[in-house]
C-alpha cells in the first residue's frame, strides 16, 4: 500500500504534525508493507490555480504551471491512500492544503486519478465544539470523496489550543494511533 501524507500546517512540529505522526505510526505498526511519503506542504512552492483551463482544453489532465506540484502529482496519482492533515483556519483548511487541493483540479479529467483511493482527514482547531469549522471541512471532504469515488475512511478532529496541546492529549494520540492501525 502506498500512502501520501500531506501536512497542511505551516508548523513542522505543531499539533497537526503530531496527530499525523501518531496516525502514521499506527498504519506502520499494522501494515509492514506500507510505503509512506510524508509531505510538508509549507516547504513546497505551489502557486494558486490560475483558472486558465489549459488542463481541460490543451494539456488534458496536466497543469501548465511549473512548480512543485509537478513532483506531487505522480505521488498523488500512485497513492492508494491520501491523508490530509490540517489546522482549521477560518472555518476551512489551511492555505497550504487548499492550494494543493485546488491544483488537483487538473487531474479531474483523468478517470482513475481519484477513484478507489482511501482518504483520511485529520484536523486540529482552537475553539472547542460546537465550533462549526471541523464539521464544515468534514462535509466538504465527504462531498469531494463522493463526487470523485474515493473512500473517506477516517475523520478525526481535536481541539488543541483552548483545550490542551496534542502532546498532552493522550486520548487523541491513542485514538489516531488506533485508527491508523485499522487502515
N, C-alpha and C positions, 0 to 999 in steps of 0.2 A: 504494500500500500504506500502510495506517495502522498505526503501531506504538505500543503503550503500553509504556513502560519504567518499571518500578517499582523504585525504590531502597529496599530494606528496611533499610538500615543507619541507625543513629542519627547517623552521621558523614557530613556532606555531602561532604567531600573525602577520605574514607578509602580504604582498599584496594578495597573493593567498588565504590565510586563510580568509581574509576579503571578498574577492569576493565569496568564498564558503559560508560563513556565510549569506551573503545577499541572495544568491540563495536559501539556506535552509529556510530562513525567508519567502520568497515568497511561497515556497512549503507549509510550515506550515500554512500560512495565508489562503491559498485556499483549503487545504485538512486537515480537522480536525482529520481524522482517520489515518493519516500517522504515521509510526514509523521510525524514522531516527536513524541510527547508524553511528556516525562520528568517523573515524579512523585517527589518526595522525601517518602516516607510519614511521616517523623518530624515534618514540619510540618503534617500533616493531623490533624484531630480525628476519630478513628474509634473509636467505642465498641465494646465487645465485643458479640458476638451474645448476646441475652438468651434465646434458645430459646423465644420467645413463640409461634412458629409462625404468626404473622399472615401471613407471606409465603406460607404454604401453605394457609391457611384463609379469610382475609378479603380481603387485598390481594394476590392471587395474583401471585407473581413480583416483588413490591415490598416492600422492608423499610420498616417503620413508624418506625424510629429516624431522627431528623432530625439528621444530622451531615454531615461532608464526604464520606461515601460517596455522598451524593445527586449530587455533581458527578462522582464517579469511575465510577459505574455506566454512564452513557452512553459514557464513554471506553472502558470495557471492552467494552461491547456493540458499538461500532463498529470496534474494533480487529481487524485481520487477524492481528496477531501481538502476543503479550504476552511481555515479558521480565521475569523475576523475578530480581532481584539481591539476594543476602542473605549476611550473615556467618552462619556456623554457630555457634549458641549452644546448648549443652546438647543436642547431637545433633539439633537441629531448626532451623527457620528463625527469624529474629528475631521479636520480639513485634510489631513494626510490620507486617511482612509477614503474619504469622499472623492478625492482626486483619482485615486486608484480605481474606485468603483465606476466613476464616470468614464474613465478611459477604457474600461472593459466593454463599453458600448460598441467598439469596433468589432468585437468578437461575435456580436449578436446575429450576424448573417450566417455564421458557420454553425450548422445544425447541431453538432455534437460537442461544441465547446463548453457548454454548461451542463447538459443533460446527464443525469446519473451521479453527479458529484454530491458528496456529503458535505454539509455546511454546519459549522458551529459558530455561534455568536457569543462572545464574552464581553461584558460591559462593566465598567466602574463608573460611579457617579457620586456627586456631592450631596444632594438633597435626599433625605430619606423618603421612602414611599409614603404617600401616594404621588410622588414625583412622576409625572407622565412621560418624561423623556425616554426611559428604558422601554416602556410599552409602545411608544410610537416607533422606535427603532425596531423592536421585535416585529411589529405589524408590517413594517416596510420590508424586512428580510423575509417574512413569511410570504408576502406578495411576490417578491422577486423570485424566491425559490419555486413557488407555484408556477409562475409565468415561464421560468426557464427550465422546468422539470428537474430541479435539484431537491435533495432531501435534507430538510432542516432538522438535524438530529439532536442538537443541544442548543439551548439558550440559557445563559446564566448572567445575572447582574447582581452587583453588590455595592451597597453604599460604603464608601471608604472615607471620605473627608469628614462628614458630620458624625459618622458612627465610630469608625476606627480604621487605621491603615490596614491594608491587606496583610501585611506581615504579622499583624497581631490577631487577625481573624482566622483562627484555626478551623472554624466551621466552614467558612468559604473555601479555604485552601483544601480541606478534606473533600468538600463537595465536588470541586472541579477535578481533583485527582481521581475520584471515583468515577466521575463522568467520563474522563479520558480513558480509564480502564475498560469502560463499556462501549468503546467505539468499535 
